[in-house]
């Protein structure tokens, strides 16, 4: 499913936001903000897939809802990465500068997920590459 960039553009207006993207939980980019290269989007999506996996493990150990990862925020030298669940199998990721209002970023991300509708951002799991193909000869 290809998600239109118009669905994430409103998050980019928050002061200090550098990159916004939507990706599947296994790292496939489905939308990216203007100015975010494909290479950057792919690297962020891969990192988010790892964070999602780590968050699922922590959630199974300490969580109570069974719904998986809801939100992750990582601070790094020069900025922040915010990752929010955006439907079954998808997440919305935002990379910001160092000086940013985290509450405003989180609020806008939540508003965008609600506005778009989690159903529209859901991404079913991709088929595994480990399936065997049976050929028959006639």
C-alpha distance (Angstrom), angle and dihedral (degrees) to the residues before:
residue distance angle dihedral
X1 . . .
X2 3.80 . .
X3 3.80 114.8 .
X4 3.81 115.9 -154.1
X5 3.79 118.3 -116.9
X6 3.81 89.6 -128.1
X7 3.79 86.0 74.7
X8 3.80 92.4 67.1
X9 3.80 103.3 30.3
X10 3.81 94.0 95.2
X11 3.81 91.4 64.2
X12 3.81 90.4 59.0
X13 3.83 93.6 67.0
X14 3.81 92.0 71.8
X15 3.80 108.4 106.4
X16 3.80 110.9 -104.2
X17 3.83 97.7 21.5
X18 3.81 110.8 135.9
X19 3.81 105.3 171.2
X20 3.81 136.0 13.8
X21 3.78 126.3 -175.1
X22 3.76 144.1 160.4
X23 3.79 117.4 -139.6
X24 3.76 139.5 169.1
X25 3.79 117.8 -106.1
X26 3.81 89.1 -104.4
X27 3.81 94.1 54.8
X28 3.82 107.5 -93.5
X29 3.82 111.7 141.4
X30 3.81 112.9 -132.9
X31 3.82 98.9 172.4
X32 3.78 138.4 5.0
X33 3.77 135.5 -173.5
X34 3.77 122.5 -104.9
X35 3.79 108.7 -87.7
X36 3.81 93.2 30.9
X37 3.78 107.9 112.6
X38 3.78 121.1 -139.0
X39 3.82 89.3 -114.6
X40 3.82 93.3 53.4
X41 3.81 91.2 45.1
X42 3.81 91.7 50.8
X43 3.81 92.5 50.0
X44 3.80 92.7 47.8
X45 3.81 91.6 46.7
X46 3.81 90.9 51.5
X47 3.80 91.0 49.5
X48 3.81 90.2 48.4
X49 3.80 90.6 51.4
X50 3.81 88.5 56.0
X51 3.80 91.8 46.9
X52 3.79 89.8 48.0
X53 3.79 90.5 53.2
X54 3.80 91.9 47.7
X55 3.81 91.0 47.2
X56 3.82 91.4 50.6
X57 3.80 89.9 53.4
X58 3.81 92.1 49.5
X59 3.81 90.6 44.8
X60 3.79 92.4 53.1
X61 3.78 89.8 50.3
X62 3.80 99.8 43.9
X63 3.83 108.4 8.7
X64 3.76 128.7 97.7
X65 3.81 107.3 -163.4
X66 3.78 102.2 62.9
X67 3.82 89.8 -142.1
X68 3.79 95.1 114.7
X69 3.78 128.3 -134.4
X70 3.80 115.7 -1.9
X71 3.82 102.2 174.7
X72 3.80 140.2 -9.8
X73 3.79 129.1 -170.5
X74 3.79 122.4 -168.6
X75 3.79 122.7 -172.3
X76 3.78 117.8 -153.3
X77 3.78 135.9 170.4
X78 3.80 101.7 -73.1
X79 3.79 102.1 16.2
X80 3.78 151.8 -23.3
X81 3.78 139.5 -79.9
X82 3.80 116.7 -144.9
X83 3.80 118.9 -169.4
X84 3.80 121.1 -175.3
X85 3.79 130.6 -179.0
X86 3.78 107.6 -107.9
X87 3.78 102.8 -180.0
X88 3.76 136.5 -41.7
X89 3.78 106.9 -36.2
X90 3.83 96.7 -0.6
X91 3.76 138.4 90.2
X92 3.78 138.0 -170.4
X93 3.82 113.9 -132.0
X94 3.79 127.9 -165.5
X95 3.80 127.7 -174.5
X96 3.79 116.0 -161.9
X97 3.76 140.3 -177.5
X98 3.81 120.7 -100.6
X99 3.81 94.6 -96.4
X100 3.79 107.1 60.4
X101 3.79 139.2 124.1
X102 3.83 102.6 -110.4
X103 3.80 92.2 -166.2
X104 3.80 91.4 54.9
X105 3.79 92.3 47.4
X106 3.82 91.3 49.7
X107 3.79 92.0 45.4
X108 3.80 92.8 50.7
X109 3.80 91.8 46.4
X110 3.81 90.6 52.2
X111 3.79 91.7 46.6
X112 3.79 91.0 50.5
X113 3.81 92.9 49.3
X114 3.81 89.9 50.0
X115 3.81 92.8 44.7
X116 3.77 94.2 50.4
X117 3.76 92.8 40.2
X118 3.76 123.2 -123.1
X119 3.80 90.6 -112.3
X120 3.81 91.3 63.2
X121 3.80 92.0 53.1
X122 3.79 97.6 45.3
X123 3.77 115.8 119.2
X124 3.79 119.8 -165.8
X125 3.81 115.2 -137.4
X126 3.78 114.4 -86.2
X127 3.78 116.8 -116.7
X128 3.77 114.4 -92.2
X129 3.79 118.9 -106.4
X130 3.78 87.6 -135.4
X131 3.79 95.5 77.0
X132 3.73 113.4 117.6
X133 3.76 122.2 -128.3
X134 3.77 116.3 -141.1
X135 3.78 115.6 -154.6
X136 3.71 123.1 -162.3
X137 3.76 125.2 -159.6
X138 3.73 123.8 -146.1
